[in-house]
Amino acid sequence: MSPQPTSIDATIELLARGGYIADRSLATTLFLALQLKRPLLLEGEAGVGKTEIAKTLSTVLGRDLVRLQCYEGLDVAAAVYEWNYPRQMTAIRLAEAAGRGKDAAEDIYGADYLIKRPLLQALEPHANGAPVLLIDELDRTDEPFEAFLLEVLSDYQITIPELGPIKAVEPPIVIITSNRTREIHDALKRRCLYHWVDYPNAERERQILKSRVPQASDKLRDQVVAVVQKLRAFELFKPPGIAESIDWAQALMALDTKEIDRAQAESTLGAVLKYQDDIARVRGEIAAGNLPLAAQ
């Protein structure tokens, strides 16, 4: 287990060791979240590296990663805990057979019969220190679940009616992500530090590709970045994020591409764009010569 960073520069270096190239603004907010033991809410477009921050922190700090992937209809049973009903029923039948059925009804609501889901797991002691708790894509859930999270994020505890409050001995490192398909409630935002993760500028995107696709030549990385930066300037339904830049560079390497020309660009657009309308639009831009591609 590695110690937490003691400065903003150390935070930048720590993330870089895990292959994450952070700008100073993000590193500052993350450093403060670690120092103040506050949850960090990251918003931004899909594919800009929000989830990757939690994964990288888990790796470089040597902590367990506990991930709660959010979705519509997520409830306490899937996110926090539920009782092991088959085991409870078995215990009751065995107790009745032994003539102590009344006592069994009280005993079955103990920790031994609890099935722990991600939020409860994150509050438990871990051998290598407090885990990184990733609450991913919170905007996919509904407001009642957000309300349940308030106790977790404020006091790092969960109250189970039959057992009472369960509080973390050491608060987990909480990273919450949102693609902003809907607004997160103010009450939850107030409990977090906040950072908007934007698309990287060209220089940082080149650094990211150099870290994530080191086998690519400087020339190919520069061209990928130039084209992707241009694509983001178009009015696309879903502009490519850094995840798509990495995917495209890896796809081009798999095709042994030295330089991206019109034919290569058109045949690999599915690696960088995910909607047919966007692909059709960009093919038109390619035909018009509006992308920095090599001459055929």
Long-range contacts (C-beta under 8 A, 24 or more apart in sequence): 1-61, 1-62, 1-63, 1-128, 1-129, 2-60, 2-61, 2-62, 4-34, 4-35, 4-61, 5-31, 5-34, 7-31, 14-60, 14-61, 15-53, 15-56, 15-57, 15-60, 16-211, 17-60, 18-56, 18-57, 18-59, 18-60, 19-56, 19-211, 19-212, 20-49, 20-52, 20-53, 20-56, 20-211, 21-200, 21-204, 21-207, 21-208, 21-211, 22-53, 23-200, 23-204, 25-195, 26-53, 26-195, 26-197, 29-193, 29-194, 29-195, 30-57, 30-195, 32-193, 33-173, 33-193, 34-173, 36-193, 37-171, 38-191, 38-192, 38-193, 39-153, 39-174, 39-175, 39-176, 39-191, 39-192, 39-193, 40-174, 40-175, 40-176, 40-192, 40-193, 40-194, 40-195, 41-176, 41-177, 41-178, 41-184, 41-188, 41-189, 41-192, 41-193, 41-194, 41-195, 42-175, 42-176, 42-177, 42-178, 42-195, 42-196, 42-197, 43-177, 43-178, 43-179, 43-180, 43-184, 43-194, 43-195, 43-196, 43-197, 44-179, 44-180, 44-196, 44-197, 44-198, 45-179, 45-199, 45-239, 45-241, 46-179, 46-238, 46-241, 46-243, 47-240, 47-241, 47-242, 47-243, 47-244, 48-197, 48-198, 48-199, 48-200, 48-241, 48-242, 48-243, 49-197, 49-241, 49-242, 49-243, 50-177, 50-197, 51-134, 51-136, 51-177, 53-175, 53-197, 54-132, 54-134, 54-136, 54-175, 54-177, 55-134, 57-132, 57-173, 57-175, 58-131, 58-132, 61-129, 61-132, 61-173, 62-128, 62-129, 63-126, 63-128, 63-129, 63-130, 63-131, 63-132, 63-173, 64-126, 64-128, 64-131, 64-132, 65-131, 65-132, 65-134, 66-118, 66-121, 66-122, 66-131, 66-132, 66-133, 66-134, 66-172, 67-118, 67-134, 67-136, 68-117, 68-118, 68-119, 68-133, 68-134, 68-135, 68-136, 69-136, 69-137, 70-135, 70-136, 70-137, 70-138, 70-139, 70-140, 70-141, 70-145, 71-137, 71-140, 71-141, 72-140, 72-141, 72-142, 73-142, 74-140, 74-141, 74-145, 75-145, 76-148, 77-117, 78-117, 79-117, 79-118, 79-119, 79-145, 79-148, 80-117, 80-119, 80-120, 80-148, 80-158, 81-114, 81-115, 81-116, 81-117, 81-120, 81-158, 81-160, 82-115, 82-117, 83-108, 83-109, 83-113, 83-114, 83-115, 84-113, 84-114, 84-115, 87-113, 88-113, 109-162, 109-163, 110-163, 111-163, 114-160, 114-163, 119-152, 119-158, 120-158, 120-166, 122-168, 122-172, 122-174, 123-152, 123-156, 123-157, 123-158, 123-166, 123-167, 123-168, 123-172, 124-168, 125-169, 125-170, 129-170, 130-168, 130-170, 130-171, 130-172, 130-173, 131-172, 131-173, 132-172, 132-173, 132-175, 133-172, 133-173, 133-174, 133-175, 134-175, 134-177, 135-174, 135-175, 135-176, 135-177, 136-177, 137-177, 137-178, 137-179, 138-176, 138-177, 138-178, 138-184, 139-178, 139-179, 139-180, 139-181, 139-182, 139-184, 140-181, 143-185, 146-184, 146-185, 146-187, 146-188, 147-185, 147-187, 149-188, 150-187, 150-188, 150-191, 153-188, 153-191, 153-192, 154-191, 199-232, 199-239, 199-241, 199-242, 200-242, 202-226, 202-229, 205-229, 205-242, 205-245, 208-242, 208-245, 208-246, 209-245, 209-246, 209-249, 212-246, 212-249, 213-246, 213-249, 213-250, 213-253, 215-253, 216-249, 216-252, 216-253, 217-258, 219-258, 219-259, 220-249, 220-252, 220-253, 220-257, 220-258, 220-259, 220-260, 221-249, 223-259, 223-260, 223-292, 223-293, 223-294, 224-248, 224-249, 224-252, 224-260, 226-292, 227-260, 227-265, 227-291, 227-292, 227-293, 228-272, 230-290, 230-291, 230-292, 231-272, 231-273, 231-282, 231-291, 234-281, 234-282, 234-285, 236-273, 236-275, 236-278, 236-281, 236-282, 237-275, 237-277, 237-278, 238-273, 238-274, 238-275, 238-278, 240-272, 240-273, 244-271, 244-272, 244-273, 244-274, 245-272, 247-271, 247-272, 248-272, 259-294, 260-293, 260-294, 261-293, 261-294, 261-295, 261-296, 262-286, 262-293, 262-296, 263-296, 265-291, 265-293
